Amino acid sequence: MNAYRVLIADDHPMARMGIRSLLDADPSFEVIGEAENGEQAYRLCEQLQPDLVLMDINMPKWTGLEATREVKKAFPHIKVVILSVSDDVGDLMTAIQFGAQGYLLKNLEPDDWINYLHALLGEDSQPSREMAGRLLHPFRQEDQSDELTPQLLTPREREIVMYVGAGKTNREISEALVIAENTVKNHLKNILDKLQLANRVQLAAYAVRHNLVIKK
């Protein structure tokens, strides 16, 4: 099997060096280029046509999210994995909406990185499948036929779900709706119970799937 051709996009040279050394240790990957900002990442995708881009979320010129949006519009066959030090719900959901196939936290163990990437790229191994399931579970969409309908929610609850889907914090939601922050927390508990969801990340993914978006 040919090695997967990888482009690394990160504005920190030491971060790029660390990622390259990690991938170089696995013959399944071949690093074919490095970019230090989002715009350069897009240009190198145009020139090199990698199989996979590891895209840091915070970069100059174009952020990783902006670059992901442009790469996926122009080259939908290229897989993009966002790299971040944060599991912020808003960033996670924006990455998915812009077409990213995955989202990796930089503080994961090296073996977890490699297993995750193998699973994402289709390697059929049990550790890879388990890693993909653990990291992607909140966003899985392939078996939602028994998902509970948003009609179970009150108008106020649906409004709060839309703000959660947009990545807003409880404080931001309370300010936007002019209600107490504790009221937002109580609504969220009721919403999760009604929809049988485990956490806020799953609720944000639910909002995207059901087109519960804030109208501009």
MIDOSE-1310 file (N, C-alpha, C; in nm, 2 decimals, decimal comma, always signed):
residues 216
mnay	+0,08/-0,12/+0,00/+0,00/+0,00/+0,00/+0,09/+0,12/+0,00; +0,05/+0,22/-0,08/+0,12/+0,35/-0,09/+0,10/+0,43/+0,04; +0,20/+0,50/+0,08/+0,19/+0,58/+0,20/+0,09/+0,70/+0,18; +0,02/+0,74/+0,28/-0,06/+0,85/+0,28/+0,02/+0,98/+0,27
rvli	-0,01/+1,07/+0,18/+0,07/+1,19/+0,16/+0,01/+1,30/+0,25; +0,09/+1,35/+0,34/+0,04/+1,44/+0,44/+0,10/+1,58/+0,43; +0,02/+1,68/+0,44/+0,06/+1,82/+0,46/+0,04/+1,87/+0,60; +0,14/+1,92/+0,66/+0,14/+1,98/+0,80/+0,13/+2,13/+0,79
addh	+0,02/+2,18/+0,85/+0,00/+2,33/+0,86/+0,00/+2,38/+1,00; +0,10/+2,45/+1,04/+0,11/+2,50/+1,18/+0,21/+2,61/+1,18; +0,18/+2,72/+1,24/+0,27/+2,84/+1,24/+0,39/+2,83/+1,33; +0,40/+2,72/+1,41/+0,51/+2,71/+1,50/+0,61/+2,60/+1,45
pmar	+0,73/+2,64/+1,42/+0,82/+2,54/+1,36/+0,85/+2,42/+1,44; +0,85/+2,44/+1,58/+0,87/+2,32/+1,66/+0,75/+2,23/+1,66; +0,63/+2,28/+1,65/+0,52/+2,19/+1,64/+0,52/+2,11/+1,51; +0,56/+2,18/+1,40/+0,57/+2,10/+1,27/+0,67/+2,00/+1,28
mgir	+0,79/+2,03/+1,35/+0,89/+1,93/+1,36/+0,85/+1,81/+1,44; +0,77/+1,83/+1,55/+0,72/+1,73/+1,63/+0,62/+1,64/+1,56; +0,53/+1,70/+1,48/+0,44/+1,62/+1,41/+0,50/+1,54/+1,30; +0,60/+1,60/+1,23/+0,67/+1,53/+1,13/+0,75/+1,41/+1,18
slld	+0,81/+1,43/+1,30/+0,89/+1,31/+1,36/+0,79/+1,20/+1,39; +0,67/+1,24/+1,44/+0,57/+1,14/+1,48/+0,53/+1,06/+1,35; +0,50/+1,13/+1,24/+0,46/+1,06/+1,12/+0,57/+0,98/+1,05; +0,69/+1,04/+1,06/+0,80/+0,97/+1,00/+0,83/+0,83/+1,06
adps	+0,79/+0,81/+1,18/+0,81/+0,69/+1,25/+0,71/+0,58/+1,20; +0,62/+0,62/+1,12/+0,52/+0,52/+1,07/+0,52/+0,52/+0,92; +0,56/+0,41/+0,86/+0,57/+0,40/+0,71/+0,44/+0,42/+0,63; +0,33/+0,43/+0,70/+0,20/+0,45/+0,64/+0,19/+0,60/+0,59
fevi	+0,27/+0,69/+0,65/+0,26/+0,83/+0,62/+0,39/+0,89/+0,56; +0,37/+0,98/+0,46/+0,48/+1,05/+0,40/+0,44/+1,20/+0,40; +0,52/+1,27/+0,48/+0,50/+1,42/+0,49/+0,56/+1,48/+0,36; +0,47/+1,55/+0,28/+0,52/+1,60/+0,15/+0,53/+1,75/+0,15
geae	+0,49/+1,82/+0,27/+0,50/+1,96/+0,27/+0,46/+2,02/+0,41; +0,50/+2,14/+0,43/+0,47/+2,21/+0,55/+0,43/+2,35/+0,52; +0,33/+2,40/+0,59/+0,28/+2,54/+0,57/+0,28/+2,61/+0,71; +0,31/+2,74/+0,70/+0,32/+2,82/+0,83/+0,20/+2,91/+0,85
ngeq	+0,10/+2,91/+0,75/-0,02/+2,99/+0,77/-0,13/+2,92/+0,68; -0,25/+2,97/+0,71/-0,37/+2,90/+0,64/-0,37/+2,92/+0,49; -0,33/+3,04/+0,45/-0,33/+3,07/+0,30/-0,22/+2,98/+0,23; -0,11/+2,97/+0,29/+0,00/+2,88/+0,23/-0,05/+2,74/+0,23
ayrl	-0,12/+2,70/+0,33/-0,17/+2,56/+0,33/-0,26/+2,54/+0,21; -0,35/+2,63/+0,18/-0,44/+2,62/+0,07/-0,36/+2,61/-0,06; -0,26/+2,70/-0,08/-0,17/+2,70/-0,20/-0,10/+2,56/-0,22; -0,05/+2,51/-0,11/+0,02/+2,38/-0,11/-0,07/+2,27/-0,14
ceql	-0,20/+2,28/-0,10/-0,30/+2,18/-0,14/-0,32/+2,18/-0,29; -0,32/+2,30/-0,34/-0,34/+2,32/-0,48/-0,22/+2,26/-0,56; -0,10/+2,28/-0,51/+0,02/+2,23/-0,58/+0,04/+2,08/-0,56; +0,03/+2,03/-0,44/+0,08/+1,90/-0,40/-0,03/+1,79/-0,39
qpdl	-0,16/+1,84/-0,38/-0,27/+1,74/-0,37/-0,25/+1,63/-0,27; -0,23/+1,67/-0,14/-0,21/+1,56/-0,04/-0,34/+1,48/-0,02; -0,32/+1,37/+0,05/-0,43/+1,29/+0,09/-0,49/+1,35/+0,22; -0,41/+1,41/+0,30/-0,45/+1,45/+0,44/-0,38/+1,58/+0,47
vlmd	-0,45/+1,67/+0,53/-0,39/+1,79/+0,59/-0,41/+1,79/+0,74; -0,31/+1,81/+0,81/-0,31/+1,83/+0,96/-0,31/+1,98/+0,98; -0,42/+2,04/+1,02/-0,44/+2,19/+1,01/-0,45/+2,25/+1,15; -0,35/+2,32/+1,20/-0,36/+2,39/+1,32/-0,47/+2,49/+1,32
inmp	-0,55/+2,51/+1,43/-0,67/+2,59/+1,42/-0,63/+2,74/+1,43; -0,52/+2,78/+1,49/-0,48/+2,92/+1,51/-0,36/+2,95/+1,43; -0,38/+3,01/+1,31/-0,27/+3,05/+1,23/-0,29/+3,19/+1,17; -0,18/+3,26/+1,13/-0,20/+3,39/+1,07/-0,25/+3,38/+0,92
kwtg	-0,29/+3,50/+0,87/-0,35/+3,52/+0,74/-0,48/+3,45/+0,73; -0,49/+3,32/+0,71/-0,61/+3,25/+0,73/-0,60/+3,16/+0,85; -0,70/+3,15/+0,93/-0,70/+3,06/+1,04/-0,72/+2,92/+0,98; -0,69/+2,82/+1,07/-0,71/+2,68/+1,02/-0,86/+2,65/+0,98
leat	-0,95/+2,71/+1,05/-1,09/+2,69/+1,01/-1,12/+2,76/+0,87; -1,07/+2,88/+0,85/-1,09/+2,94/+0,72/-1,02/+2,86/+0,61; -0,90/+2,82/+0,64/-0,83/+2,74/+0,54/-0,90/+2,61/+0,51; -0,96/+2,55/+0,61/-1,03/+2,42/+0,59/-1,15/+2,45/+0,50
revk	-1,22/+2,55/+0,52/-1,34/+2,59/+0,44/-1,30/+2,60/+0,29; -1,19/+2,67/+0,27/-1,15/+2,69/+0,13/-1,09/+2,57/+0,06; -1,02/+2,49/+0,14/-0,96/+2,36/+0,09/-1,08/+2,27/+0,05; -1,17/+2,25/+0,14/-1,28/+2,16/+0,12/-1,37/+2,20/+0,00
kafp	-1,39/+2,33/-0,02/-1,46/+2,38/-0,13/-1,39/+2,35/-0,26; -1,26/+2,37/-0,27/-1,19/+2,35/-0,39/-1,14/+2,20/-0,41; -1,11/+2,13/-0,30/-1,05/+2,00/-0,32/-1,13/+1,91/-0,22; -1,25/+1,87/-0,24/-1,33/+1,80/-0,14/-1,27/+1,66/-0,11
hikv	-1,19/+1,61/-0,20/-1,13/+1,47/-0,18/-1,02/+1,47/-0,07; -0,96/+1,59/-0,04/-0,86/+1,60/+0,06/-0,92/+1,60/+0,20; -0,87/+1,51/+0,28/-0,92/+1,50/+0,42/-0,84/+1,60/+0,50; -0,92/+1,66/+0,60/-0,86/+1,77/+0,68/-0,89/+1,73/+0,83
vils	-0,78/+1,73/+0,91/-0,80/+1,71/+1,05/-0,75/+1,84/+1,12; -0,83/+1,90/+1,20/-0,80/+2,02/+1,27/-0,72/+1,98/+1,40; -0,61/+2,06/+1,43/-0,53/+2,04/+1,54/-0,55/+2,15/+1,64; -0,57/+2,12/+1,77/-0,60/+2,23/+1,87/-0,56/+2,19/+2,00
vsdd	-0,53/+2,28/+2,09/-0,51/+2,26/+2,23/-0,64/+2,26/+2,31; -0,75/+2,30/+2,25/-0,87/+2,31/+2,32/-0,98/+2,23/+2,26; -1,08/+2,18/+2,34/-1,19/+2,11/+2,29/-1,32/+2,20/+2,29; -1,30/+2,32/+2,26/-1,41/+2,42/+2,26/-1,52/+2,37/+2,16
vgdl	-1,64/+2,37/+2,21/-1,75/+2,32/+2,13/-1,77/+2,40/+2,00; -1,76/+2,53/+2,01/-1,78/+2,61/+1,89/-1,68/+2,58/+1,78; -1,55/+2,56/+1,82/-1,45/+2,53/+1,72/-1,48/+2,39/+1,66; -1,52/+2,30/+1,75/-1,55/+2,16/+1,70/-1,66/+2,16/+1,60
mtai	-1,76/+2,23/+1,63/-1,88/+2,23/+1,54/-1,85/+2,31/+1,41; -1,77/+2,42/+1,42/-1,74/+2,50/+1,30/-1,65/+2,41/+1,21; -1,55/+2,34/+1,27/-1,47/+2,25/+1,19/-1,55/+2,15/+1,11; -1,65/+2,09/+1,17/-1,73/+1,99/+1,11/-1,82/+2,06/+1,00
qfga	-1,87/+2,18/+1,03/-1,95/+2,25/+0,93/-1,87/+2,29/+0,81; -1,74/+2,32/+0,83/-1,66/+2,36/+0,72/-1,60/+2,23/+0,64; -1,63/+2,11/+0,69/-1,59/+1,99/+0,61/-1,48/+1,91/+0,67; -1,43/+1,95/+0,78/-1,32/+1,87/+0,84/-1,37/+1,73/+0,88
qgyl	-1,28/+1,63/+0,85/-1,31/+1,50/+0,88/-1,28/+1,46/+1,03; -1,20/+1,54/+1,09/-1,16/+1,51/+1,23/-1,10/+1,63/+1,31; -1,08/+1,60/+1,43/-1,04/+1,71/+1,53/-0,95/+1,64/+1,63; -0,82/+1,68/+1,63/-0,73/+1,61/+1,72/-0,68/+1,71/+1,82
lknl	-0,68/+1,67/+1,95/-0,62/+1,76/+2,05/-0,47/+1,73/+2,06; -0,39/+1,84/+2,07/-0,25/+1,83/+2,06/-0,19/+1,75/+2,18; -0,26/+1,75/+2,29/-0,21/+1,68/+2,41/-0,24/+1,53/+2,42; -0,29/+1,47/+2,31/-0,31/+1,33/+2,31/-0,18/+1,26/+2,30
epdd	-0,18/+1,13/+2,35/-0,05/+1,05/+2,34/-0,02/+1,02/+2,19; +0,10/+1,01/+2,16/+0,14/+0,98/+2,02/+0,07/+0,86/+1,96; +0,06/+0,75/+2,04/-0,01/+0,63/+1,99/-0,16/+0,66/+1,95; -0,22/+0,75/+2,03/-0,36/+0,78/+2,01/-0,37/+0,86/+1,87
winy	-0,27/+0,95/+1,85/-0,27/+1,02/+1,72/-0,27/+0,93/+1,61; -0,17/+0,83/+1,61/-0,15/+0,74/+1,50/-0,27/+0,65/+1,48; -0,33/+0,60/+1,59/-0,44/+0,51/+1,58/-0,56/+0,59/+1,52; -0,58/+0,71/+1,56/-0,69/+0,80/+1,51/-0,67/+0,82/+1,36
lhal	-0,55/+0,86/+1,32/-0,53/+0,88/+1,18/-0,55/+0,76/+1,09; -0,51/+0,64/+1,14/-0,53/+0,52/+1,07/-0,68/+0,49/+1,05; -0,75/+0,51/+1,16/-0,90/+0,49/+1,15/-0,96/+0,59/+1,06; -0,92/+0,71/+1,06/-0,98/+0,81/+0,97/-0,96/+0,78/+0,83
lged	-0,84/+0,73/+0,80/-0,80/+0,70/+0,66/-0,84/+0,56/+0,61; -0,91/+0,49/+0,70/-0,97/+0,36/+0,66/-0,89/+0,24/+0,69; -0,79/+0,25/+0,78/-0,72/+0,13/+0,82/-0,81/+0,04/+0,91; -0,83/-0,08/+0,87/-0,93/-0,17/+0,94/-0,86/-0,25/+1,05
sqps	-0,83/-0,18/+1,16/-0,77/-0,25/+1,28/-0,85/-0,22/+1,40; -0,86/-0,31/+1,49/-0,94/-0,30/+1,61/-0,90/-0,18/+1,69; -0,77/-0,16/+1,72/-0,73/-0,04/+1,80/-0,77/+0,09/+1,73; -0,75/+0,09/+1,60/-0,79/+0,21/+1,52/-0,94/+0,24/+1,53
rema	-1,02/+0,14/+1,52/-1,16/+0,16/+1,53/-1,20/+0,21/+1,67; -1,14/+0,15/+1,77/-1,17/+0,19/+1,90/-1,14/+0,34/+1,93; -1,02/+0,38/+1,88/-0,98/+0,51/+1,90/-1,07/+0,61/+1,82; -1,10/+0,58/+1,70/-1,20/+0,66/+1,63/-1,33/+0,68/+1,70
grll	-1,38/+0,56/+1,75/-1,51/+0,57/+1,82/-1,50/+0,65/+1,94; -1,39/+0,65/+2,01/-1,38/+0,72/+2,14/-1,37/+0,87/+2,11; -1,30/+0,91/+2,00/-1,28/+1,05/+1,98/-1,40/+1,11/+1,90; -1,46/+1,04/+1,81/-1,56/+1,09/+1,72/-1,70/+1,06/+1,77
hpfr	-1,72/+0,99/+1,88/-1,85/+0,95/+1,92/-1,95/+1,06/+1,93; -1,92/+1,18/+1,99/-2,02/+1,28/+2,01/-2,07/+1,34/+1,87; -2,00/+1,31/+1,76/-2,04/+1,37/+1,64/-2,09/+1,27/+1,54; -2,10/+1,14/+1,57/-2,14/+1,04/+1,48/-2,28/+1,07/+1,43
qedq	-2,30/+1,05/+1,30/-2,43/+1,09/+1,24/-2,49/+0,97/+1,16; -2,42/+0,86/+1,15/-2,46/+0,75/+1,06/-2,58/+0,67/+1,11; -2,61/+0,67/+1,24/-2,72/+0,59/+1,28/-2,81/+0,67/+1,38; -2,88/+0,77/+1,32/-2,96/+0,86/+1,40/-3,11/+0,84/+1,37
sdel	-3,15/+0,73/+1,32/-3,29/+0,70/+1,28/-3,38/+0,71/+1,40; -3,33/+0,67/+1,52/-3,42/+0,67/+1,63/-3,40/+0,79/+1,72; -3,33/+0,90/+1,67/-3,31/+1,02/+1,74/-3,44/+1,09/+1,77; -3,45/+1,15/+1,89/-3,57/+1,21/+1,93/-3,59/+1,35/+1,86
tpql	-3,71/+1,38/+1,82/-3,74/+1,50/+1,74/-3,73/+1,63/+1,82; -3,69/+1,74/+1,76/-3,69/+1,87/+1,83/-3,82/+1,92/+1,87; -3,93/+1,86/+1,81/-4,07/+1,90/+1,85/-4,10/+1,87/+2,00; -4,01/+1,78/+2,06/-4,03/+1,76/+2,21/-3,99/+1,88/+2,29
ltpr	-3,92/+1,98/+2,23/-3,87/+2,09/+2,30/-3,97/+2,21/+2,29; -3,97/+2,29/+2,40/-4,04/+2,41/+2,40/-3,97/+2,51/+2,30; -4,04/+2,62/+2,26/-3,98/+2,72/+2,18/-3,85/+2,78/+2,24; -3,86/+2,80/+2,37/-3,74/+2,86/+2,44/-3,63/+2,76/+2,44
erei	-3,66/+2,63/+2,46/-3,55/+2,52/+2,46/-3,49/+2,51/+2,32; -3,57/+2,52/+2,22/-3,51/+2,51/+2,08/-3,42/+2,63/+2,06; -3,46/+2,75/+2,11/-3,38/+2,87/+2,10/-3,24/+2,85/+2,16; -3,24/+2,79/+2,28/-3,12/+2,76/+2,35/-3,03/+2,66/+2,28
vmyv	-3,10/+2,56/+2,22/-3,02/+2,46/+2,14/-2,95/+2,53/+2,02; -3,02/+2,63/+1,96/-2,96/+2,70/+1,85/-2,83/+2,77/+1,89; -2,83/+2,83/+2,01/-2,72/+2,90/+2,06/-2,60/+2,81/+2,10; -2,64/+2,69/+2,15/-2,54/+2,59/+2,18/-2,48/+2,54/+2,05
gagk	-2,55/+2,52/+1,95/-2,50/+2,48/+1,82/-2,41/+2,58/+1,76; -2,42/+2,71/+1,80/-2,34/+2,82/+1,75/-2,21/+2,83/+1,84; -2,20/+2,75/+1,94/-2,08/+2,75/+2,02/-2,09/+2,85/+2,13; -2,21/+2,90/+2,17/-2,22/+3,01/+2,27/-2,21/+2,95/+2,41
tnre	-2,15/+3,02/+2,50/-2,14/+2,98/+2,64/-2,27/+3,01/+2,71; -2,29/+2,95/+2,83/-2,41/+2,98/+2,91/-2,43/+3,13/+2,94; -2,32/+3,20/+2,97/-2,32/+3,34/+2,99/-2,37/+3,42/+2,87; -2,31/+3,38/+2,75/-2,35/+3,45/+2,63/-2,50/+3,42/+2,59
isea	-2,54/+3,30/+2,62/-2,69/+3,27/+2,60/-2,78/+3,35/+2,69; -2,73/+3,36/+2,82/-2,82/+3,43/+2,91/-2,82/+3,58/+2,87; -2,71/+3,64/+2,83/-2,71/+3,78/+2,78/-2,80/+3,80/+2,66; -2,79/+3,70/+2,56/-2,87/+3,72/+2,44/-3,02/+3,71/+2,46
lvia	-3,06/+3,62/+2,56/-3,20/+3,59/+2,58/-3,25/+3,67/+2,70; -3,16/+3,75/+2,77/-3,20/+3,83/+2,88/-3,26/+3,74/+2,99; -3,20/+3,63/+3,03/-3,24/+3,55/+3,13/-3,12/+3,51/+3,22; -3,15/+3,46/+3,34/-3,04/+3,43/+3,43/-2,96/+3,31/+3,38
entv	-2,83/+3,32/+3,42/-2,74/+3,21/+3,37/-2,78/+3,07/+3,43; -2,83/+3,08/+3,56/-2,88/+2,95/+3,62/-3,01/+2,90/+3,54; -3,09/+2,99/+3,49/-3,20/+2,95/+3,41/-3,16/+2,88/+3,29; -3,05/+2,93/+3,22/-2,99/+2,86/+3,11/-2,95/+2,72/+3,14
knhl	-2,88/+2,70/+3,26/-2,83/+2,57/+3,30/-2,95/+2,48/+3,33; -3,05/+2,53/+3,39/-3,17/+2,44/+3,41/-3,24/+2,40/+3,28; -3,25/+2,49/+3,18/-3,30/+2,46/+3,05/-3,22/+2,35/+2,99; -3,08/+2,36/+2,99/-2,99/+2,27/+2,93/-3,01/+2,13/+2,99
knil	-3,02/+2,12/+3,12/-3,04/+1,99/+3,19/-3,17/+1,93/+3,14; -3,28/+2,01/+3,13/-3,41/+1,95/+3,08/-3,40/+1,91/+2,93; -3,32/+1,99/+2,85/-3,31/+1,96/+2,71/-3,23/+1,82/+2,69; -3,12/+1,81/+2,77/-3,05/+1,68/+2,76/-3,13/+1,56/+2,80
dklq	-3,21/+1,58/+2,90/-3,29/+1,47/+2,95/-3,40/+1,44/+2,84; -3,46/+1,54/+2,79/-3,57/+1,51/+2,69/-3,51/+1,44/+2,56; -3,39/+1,49/+2,52/-3,34/+1,43/+2,40/-3,25/+1,31/+2,42; -3,23/+1,27/+2,55/-3,15/+1,16/+2,59/-3,01/+1,17/+2,53
lanr	-2,95/+1,29/+2,55/-2,81/+1,32/+2,51/-2,73/+1,33/+2,64; -2,60/+1,30/+2,62/-2,51/+1,29/+2,74/-2,45/+1,42/+2,78; -2,42/+1,51/+2,68/-2,34/+1,63/+2,71/-2,37/+1,74/+2,61; -2,30/+1,85/+2,63/-2,32/+1,97/+2,55/-2,27/+1,95/+2,41
vqla	-2,16/+1,87/+2,40/-2,10/+1,85/+2,26/-2,20/+1,77/+2,18; -2,26/+1,67/+2,23/-2,36/+1,59/+2,16/-2,48/+1,68/+2,12; -2,52/+1,77/+2,21/-2,63/+1,86/+2,18/-2,59/+1,96/+2,07; -2,47/+2,01/+2,06/-2,43/+2,09/+1,96/-2,43/+2,02/+1,82
ayav	-2,39/+1,89/+1,82/-2,40/+1,81/+1,70/-2,54/+1,79/+1,66; -2,63/+1,77/+1,76/-2,77/+1,75/+1,73/-2,83/+1,87/+1,66; -2,79/+1,99/+1,71/-2,84/+2,12/+1,66/-2,80/+2,13/+1,51; -2,68/+2,09/+1,47/-2,64/+2,09/+1,33/-2,72/+2,00/+1,25
rhnl	-2,73/+1,87/+1,30/-2,80/+1,77/+1,22/-2,95/+1,81/+1,19; -3,01/+1,88/+1,29/-3,15/+1,91/+1,28/-3,17/+2,06/+1,23; -3,07/+2,12/+1,18/-3,07/+2,25/+1,12/-3,13/+2,35/+1,22; -3,09/+2,34/+1,35/-3,13/+2,44/+1,45/-3,02/+2,54/+1,46
vikk	-3,03/+2,64/+1,37/-2,92/+2,74/+1,36/-2,98/+2,87/+1,38; -2,89/+2,96/+1,43/-2,93/+3,10/+1,46/-2,95/+3,17/+1,33; -3,07/+3,23/+1,31/-3,09/+3,31/+1,19/-3,02/+3,44/+1,19; -2,94/+3,47/+1,09/-2,87/+3,59/+1,08/-2,96/+3,71/+1,05
